[in-house]
């Protein structure tokens, strides 16, 4: 459809831009800051503190016309992520032979992936399926908290799994004595407490900011801290520094400790006399290494793009964010079901029992 300009309205497919005579900037439909009941047109200059009642989510910039088609692969990925991770949780729970530290940590990873998937699923599918783009300000902060918290939890679980592999390879005889059920429970509680305490101040740091009227357009179909923060008119130095601190103290520290764990594992494996034993020991780490790469490569990509890729098209920012949040929960159950024979057999056994029952 060709654009039409009539009486100050510019319409093009899904978007209608309404030009305000004083601001000389367009407003998108759904921009609640435009409507008189929320913000009278004569009061822009007199506002000392403003927070939008809602944000407007774009989805995938430039591809709004084909959101219906894009929803098909997204729906498939969400289905695979939820089904695969729930199957892993049920397989570990119902199979006594899988009641071991390695599979308990795998259950933590699967549970985290379920949480991460559910954090973005409602708003993403609402935008793609029903074109429902509005999300309330407080609801946005809640989604942002859980989204980033589950990301920190996933990083911590991957670190715990690397420690599990180090103990299993370097000290196999004392493996069960070191990683007892009580120790695993404490590790799990410490992971949750760490993520909660790290992310708890973030919504309150955003609540104190003064936002620009008419600047409530988010670049994704979910609330991302860096994206919400940039909608503010105030000084966001504290938010930037605290966000950097959270990333470095969680994901940054975890990645370094994972590298250290595998350095020690490699040193231990090279000390084994038999080449066959070396291959067998390293083979137990393949699934975890792939899970680490699938998680940390997009994390690095998102961090680099938000800090140094401001000149890149918005669609690049959106796609990298979707890869970071959607792909790991999809691929992790596939990797572990393919590479881990006990998990694969337990999952198939469950499916057969369900068909027979």
C-alpha positions in Angstrom: 0.0 0.0 0.0 1.4 3.4 -0.9 1.7 6.0 1.8 -1.0 8.7 2.1 -0.6 12.1 3.6 -3.8 13.8 4.6 -4.5 16.4 7.2 -1.4 15.6 9.2 -1.8 11.8 9.1 0.7 9.5 7.5 -0.6 6.0 7.2 1.5 3.0 6.0 0.4 -0.6 6.6 0.2 -1.1 10.4 1.5 2.3 11.6 -0.3 5.6 11.7 2.0 8.5 12.6 0.2 11.5 14.2 2.2 14.7 14.0 1.9 17.1 17.0 2.3 20.8 15.8 4.5 21.7 18.8 6.7 18.6 19.2 7.3 18.1 15.4 7.5 14.4 16.1 5.2 11.5 15.1 3.1 9.4 17.5 2.3 5.8 16.9 -1.2 4.4 17.5 -1.3 2.9 20.9 1.1 5.6 22.2 -0.9 6.3 25.3 1.1 9.5 26.0 -0.7 11.2 23.1 -4.2 10.9 24.3 -5.7 13.9 26.2 -7.0 11.8 29.1 -3.5 10.8 30.0 -1.5 13.9 28.9 -3.2 17.1 27.7 -1.6 18.5 24.5 -1.0 21.9 26.2 1.0 20.5 29.2 4.1 19.0 27.6 6.3 21.9 28.6 5.1 22.0 32.3 5.9 18.3 33.1 8.5 17.9 35.8 8.2 14.1 36.2 6.5 11.7 33.8 6.2 7.9 33.5 4.2 6.3 30.7 1.2 4.2 31.6 2.3 1.7 29.0 5.0 0.9 26.5 4.4 0.1 22.8 6.3 -3.0 21.5 7.4 -3.2 17.9 8.1 -6.9 17.5 10.4 -7.3 14.6 11.1 -3.9 13.1 10.4 -3.6 9.3 8.6 -7.0 9.2 5.3 -5.9 10.8 3.4 -6.9 7.7 4.5 -10.5 7.9 4.2 -11.0 11.7 1.5 -13.6 11.1 3.9 -15.8 9.1 6.8 -15.1 11.5 4.6 -16.3 14.4 4.7 -19.9 12.9 8.5 -20.5 13.6 8.3 -18.7 16.9 5.3 -20.8 18.0 7.2 -24.0 16.9 10.3 -23.0 18.9 8.3 -22.2 22.0 6.5 -25.5 21.7 9.8 -27.4 21.3 11.4 -25.6 24.2 8.5 -26.2 26.7 7.9 -29.8 25.6 11.6 -30.8 25.5 12.5 -29.2 28.9 9.4 -30.6 30.6 10.2 -34.1 29.3 13.7 -33.8 30.8 12.2 -32.8 34.1 9.7 -35.7 34.1 12.4 -38.2 32.9 14.8 -37.3 35.8 12.0 -37.3 38.3 10.5 -40.7 37.3 13.8 -42.6 36.6 15.6 -43.6 39.8 18.8 -44.3 37.9 18.9 -40.6 36.9 18.9 -39.5 40.6 22.5 -38.3 40.4 24.2 -34.9 40.7 24.7 -34.5 37.0 21.0 -35.0 36.2 19.9 -32.9 39.1 21.9 -30.0 37.6 20.4 -30.8 34.2 16.9 -30.5 35.8 17.9 -27.1 37.1 18.9 -26.1 33.6 15.7 -27.4 32.1 13.6 -25.6 34.8 15.4 -22.4 34.1 14.8 -22.7 30.4 11.1 -23.2 31.0 11.1 -20.0 33.1 13.0 -18.1 30.5 10.6 -19.3 27.8 7.5 -18.3 29.8 9.0 -14.9 30.5 8.9 -13.8 26.8 6.2 -16.1 25.3 3.0 -14.1 26.3 4.1 -10.7 24.9 5.9 -12.1 21.9 3.0 -14.2 20.7 0.5 -11.4 21.6 2.4 -9.1 19.2 2.9 -11.6 16.4 -0.6 -13.3 16.6 -3.0 -10.5 17.7 -1.0 -7.3 17.1 -1.4 -6.5 20.8 1.5 -4.2 21.3 0.8 -2.4 24.6 2.3 -3.5 27.9 1.8 -1.6 31.2 4.7 0.1 32.8 4.7 -2.0 36.0 4.0 -5.2 34.0 7.0 -4.3 31.8 9.3 -4.0 34.9 8.1 -7.3 36.2 8.7 -9.1 32.9 12.2 -7.5 32.7 13.0 -8.6 36.2 12.1 -12.3 35.6 13.7 -12.3 32.1 17.1 -11.1 33.3 16.8 -13.2 36.5 16.4 -16.4 34.6 19.3 -15.4 32.4 21.5 -15.0 35.5 20.2 -18.3 36.9 21.1 -20.1 33.6 24.6 -18.7 33.7 25.0 -19.9 37.3 23.6 -23.4 36.6 26.1 -23.8 33.7 28.9 -22.9 36.2 27.5 -25.5 38.7 27.5 -28.1 35.9 31.1 -27.3 35.0 32.0 -27.8 38.7 30.1 -31.1 38.6 32.1 -32.3 35.6 35.4 -31.2 37.2 34.6 -33.2 40.4 33.5 -36.3 38.4 36.7 -36.3 36.3 39.3 -35.2 38.8 38.0 -37.1 41.8 35.5 -39.8 40.6 35.8 -42.0 43.8 34.5 -39.1 46.0 32.1 -37.7 43.5 28.9 -38.9 45.3 30.4 -37.9 48.7 31.2 -34.4 47.6 28.0 -33.6 45.7 25.4 -34.9 48.1 21.7 -34.0 47.9 22.1 -31.4 50.6 25.0 -29.7 48.8 23.0 -29.6 45.5 20.0 -28.1 47.3 22.3 -25.4 48.8 23.8 -24.7 45.4 20.4 -24.3 43.9 19.2 -22.0 46.7 22.4 -19.9 46.3 21.9 -19.6 42.6 18.3 -18.3 43.1 19.3 -15.9 45.9 22.2 -14.6 43.8 20.0 -13.8 40.8 17.2 -12.3 42.9 19.5 -10.0 44.9 21.4 -8.9 41.8 18.3 -8.0 39.8 16.1 -6.7 42.6 17.3 -3.1 42.5 16.9 -2.8 38.7 13.1 -2.1 38.5 13.4 0.5 41.3 16.3 2.2 39.5 14.1 2.5 36.5 11.0 3.7 38.5 13.0 6.8 39.7 13.6 8.0 36.1 11.8 10.7 34.3 10.6 9.4 30.9 10.0 11.5 27.8 6.4 12.0 26.8 5.8 10.2 23.5 9.0 8.1 23.7 7.5 4.8 24.8 8.3 2.7 21.8 10.3 -0.5 22.6 12.5 -2.2 20.1 11.4 -5.8 20.9 8.3 -7.7 21.8 9.4 -7.9 25.5 11.0 -5.6 28.0 14.8 -5.6 27.9 16.6 -3.5 30.4 18.8 -1.6 28.0 15.8 -0.9 25.8 13.6 0.4 28.6 16.4 2.5 30.1 17.0 4.4 26.8 13.4 5.6 26.8 14.2 7.9 29.8 14.9 11.6 29.5 16.9 11.7 32.7 20.6 10.8 33.4 20.9 7.0 33.2 24.5 6.8 34.3 23.6 4.9 37.5 21.5 2.5 35.5 24.2 1.8 33.0 26.9 1.3 35.7 24.7 -1.0 37.8 23.7 -3.0 34.7 27.4 -3.3 33.8 28.1 -4.4 37.4 25.4 -7.1 37.3 26.7 -8.5 33.9 30.3 -8.6 35.1 29.6 -10.0 38.6 27.3 -12.7 37.3 27.8 -13.7 33.6 31.3 -12.3 33.5 32.6 -14.1 36.6 30.7 -17.3 35.7 32.3 -17.5 32.2 35.8 -17.0 33.7 35.2 -19.8 36.3 33.8 -22.1 33.6 37.0 -21.5 31.5 39.1 -22.2 34.7 37.1 -25.4 35.3 37.7 -26.7 31.8 41.4 -25.8 32.1 41.7 -28.0 35.2 39.6 -30.7 33.5 41.9 -30.7 30.5 44.9 -30.8 32.7 43.4 -33.8 34.6 42.5 -35.6 31.3 45.9 -35.2 29.8 47.3 -36.9 32.9 45.3 -40.1 32.1 47.5 -42.9 30.8 45.0 -44.4 28.3 43.9 -42.4 25.2 40.6 -44.3 25.4 40.0 -43.0 28.9 40.8 -39.5 27.8 38.2 -39.6 25.0 35.6 -41.1 27.4 36.2 -38.4 30.0 36.0 -35.6 27.5 32.9 -37.1 25.9 31.0 -36.6 29.1 31.6 -32.8 28.8 30.5 -32.4 25.1 26.8 -31.6 26.0 27.8 -29.1 28.6 30.3 -27.4 26.3 27.7 -27.0 23.6 25.2 -25.6 26.1 27.8 -23.1 27.3 28.5 -21.9 23.8 24.8 -21.7 22.9 24.2 -19.4 25.9 27.4 -17.3 26.1 27.9 -16.5 22.4 24.5 -14.7 22.1 25.1 -13.0 25.5 28.3 -11.5 24.2 26.6 -10.6 21.0 23.8 -8.7 22.8 26.2 -6.9 25.1 28.5 -5.8 22.2 25.6 -4.6 20.0 23.9 -2.6 22.7 27.2 -0.8 23.5 29.0 -0.5 20.2 26.4 -1.3 17.5 24.1 1.7 17.8 24.5 2.4 14.0 23.2 -1.1 13.1 19.6 -1.5 11.9 17.0 -2.1 14.5 16.2 -5.5 13.0 19.8 -6.7 13.9 19.3 -5.7 17.6 15.9 -7.6 17.6 17.2 -10.8 16.0 20.2 -11.0 18.3 18.0 -10.6 21.3 15.6 -13.3 20.1 18.5 -15.7 19.5 19.8 -15.0 23.0 16.4 -15.6 24.7 14.7 -18.2 22.5 17.4 -20.4 21.0 19.1 -21.9 24.2 15.8 -23.2 25.7 15.1 -24.8 22.3 18.5 -26.4 21.7 19.5 -27.5 25.2 16.9 -30.4 25.5 17.8 -31.5 21.9 21.5 -31.6 22.7 21.1 -33.5 26.0 18.6 -35.9 24.5 20.9 -36.7 21.6 24.2 -36.8 23.5 23.0 -38.4 26.7 21.9 -42.0 26.2 20.3 -42.3 29.7 18.2 -39.2 29.2 17.2 -40.3 25.7 16.1 -43.7 26.8 14.2 -42.3 29.8 12.3 -39.8 27.5 11.5 -42.6 25.0 10.3 -44.8 27.8 8.0 -42.1 29.1 6.5 -41.5 25.6 5.9 -45.2 25.1 4.2 -45.5 28.5 2.0 -42.6 27.6 0.9 -44.2 24.3 0.2 -47.5 25.9 -1.6 -45.9 28.8 
